[in-house]
């Protein structure tokens, strides 16, 4: 099933239109709206839709602790050097670190050139009046004070999201880890460790190990 970006964002827990949210709650494979893939896709659109940054920060405020940061950054490292998702995933990492989600800290990079959320001309005018958000400015992001709006109400609570998103539910159960996503893939009917690894994006070894452990726990014979 091909989902729009808004449908994917709703599936991972952003409150958007009622129609979009209803679509997100319909029968959808977790990996059609994978959490890390959706964050990447949305981050790439921030230069075109600056409001997305505030929405993603609102999501991070509530759910940063449930992101598999290693998985996300592994995907970032595969992007072209000029892909805007690189810049704005780093922006999310800056914010998450500022809010005390320490597993994001090692991935934060300082930009070599100024990063503007809006056009440079618009930004400079606002910066002269209000100054920059300090923790972003330290990393080269010149974002005027008051220009981003973080509202936890824009994101579903963990309890609400768990009821509509199997991937997230398993991260509550097993922690934000490759194991959680591997089990999600198995529960969605993926039948071999190789196919699990390919879908999840992990290496074969953990997929094979968790696949066997899961089947042993379920009382199934392992060849």
Secondary structure, DSSP 8 states (H G I E B T S, - for coil): ----HHHHHHHTTB---HHHHHHHHSS--GGGG-HHHHHHHHHHHTTT-THHHHHHHHHHHHHGGGS-HHHHHHHHHTS-TT-HHHHHHHHHHHHHHHTT-GGGGGG----SS-B-SS-HHHHHHHHHHH-B-HHHHTTTB--BTTS----GGGB--HHHHHHH-HHHHHHHHH-SSHHHHHHHHHHTT--SHHHHHHHHT--HHHHHHHHHHHHHHTT----
